[in-house]
Amino acid sequence: MRHGCAHEYQEDRDVIARGWPVFLQRYMPHIQWMLLPNLPANEMVEYATRWELDGFLLTGGDDPGTDSMRDQAEKAVLDYAISCGKPVLGICRGFQVIQRYLGGVLAPCDASEHLSRTHTVHFSPQMSFLFSGKTDIRVNSYHRMGIKAEDLAPPLITVAMMGDWVECAISERPALMGIVWHPERAGGDPVLDGNLIERFFQGKIRLPES
């Protein structure tokens, strides 16, 4: 979850956009899910182990580096998931976290093209089976930092682009996927997003040959 703060109480809180429960219940009904608090690294691993979690979703909201507890919790999730062979999906900021975790860099985006906008992304033809033969998909866009194709950190492989920008990337080992847009927000196609995400967690996406 993302960080929230009740300043009048000086109390840090973990919060979630209300769109996430709606999206998960409506478009991914076969997946059982639970919310993860941002905990210190050792407690994060203990929490994930105790609940026998099979995969993880790093949500969006705020840039990496804006909240140290969340940064530490997400790093702990990635350490644990990769060591145990469990899949991790990163949404917007979550994709940025995965990119930086793998040693990659971020680049500033043009706000007129990427902030509070909708646009088309082009998927690799090999991925069209996910979208009933389509490769051009309409998505929303809410980010100030992005990933240039030449900067994508291995072993991630680009599967969707907008111009020079990576919009979706996947790795089979470790099992990682990053998506720049927000499936839980309006402006895209939640049915297609649900199909893409569910197939990723099921290990049913075959990557295009490089």
RANORLIN-V464402 format. One record per residue. PHI is phi in whole degrees, -180 to 180 (* if undefined). OMEGA is omega as a letter, one per 30 degrees, with the letter a starting at -180 (* if undefined). Layout:
# RANORLIN-V464402
phi->[PHI/PHI]
omega->[OMEGA/OMEGA]
This chain:
# RANORLIN-V464402
phi->[*/-88/-89/-135/-141/-93/-63/-67/-108/53/-123/-77/-137/-100/-132/-141/-65/-64/-66/-67/-59/-63/-61/-65/-72/-84/-111/-136/-68/-87/-105/-86/-138/-147/-86/-106/-75/-87/-118/-56/-52/-67/-73/-65/-66/-62/-62/-65/-70/-62/-90/52/-74/-98/-168/-139/-126/-94/-78/-92/95/71/-87/-57/96/-87/-144/-66/-65/-65/-58/-66/-65/-69/-64/-63/-61/-65/-57/-66/-62/-66/-67/-102/71/-105/-74/-130/-109/-113/-107/53/-54/-60/-64/-61/-63/-62/-57/-70/-59/-84/96/-86/-120/-113/-132/-68/-101/-76/-60/-67/-107/-123/-108/57/-133/-122/-159/-99/-114/-110/-87/-59/-54/-66/-96/-65/-63/-74/-125/55/89/-83/-121/-98/-123/-86/-137/-91/-152/-143/-140/-103/-120/-141/-127/-75/-56/-73/-101/-61/-78/-69/-90/-62/-122/-69/-124/-150/-133/-131/62/-91/-98/-79/-105/-152/-144/-138/-130/-82/-137/-71/-80/-132/-143/-120/-127/-80/-82/-112/-61/-81/-108/-71/115/-122/-122/-65/-66/-65/-63/-60/-63/-60/-68/-64/-65/-61/-66/-86/71/-109/-106/-97/-72/-66/-70/-80]
omega->[l/a/l/a/l/a/a/l/a/a/l/a/l/a/a/l/a/l/a/l/l/a/a/a/a/a/l/a/a/a/l/a/l/a/l/l/l/a/l/a/a/l/l/l/l/l/a/a/a/a/l/a/a/a/a/l/l/a/l/l/l/a/l/a/a/l/a/a/l/l/a/a/a/l/l/l/a/l/a/a/a/a/a/l/a/a/l/l/l/l/l/l/l/l/l/l/l/l/a/l/a/l/a/a/l/l/l/a/l/a/a/a/a/a/a/a/l/l/a/l/a/l/l/a/a/a/a/l/l/a/l/l/a/l/l/a/l/a/l/a/a/a/l/l/a/a/l/a/a/a/a/a/l/g/l/l/a/l/l/a/l/a/l/a/l/l/l/l/a/l/l/l/f/a/a/l/l/l/a/a/a/l/a/a/l/l/l/l/a/l/l/l/l/l/l/a/a/l/l/a/l/a/a/l/l/a/l/l/a/*]
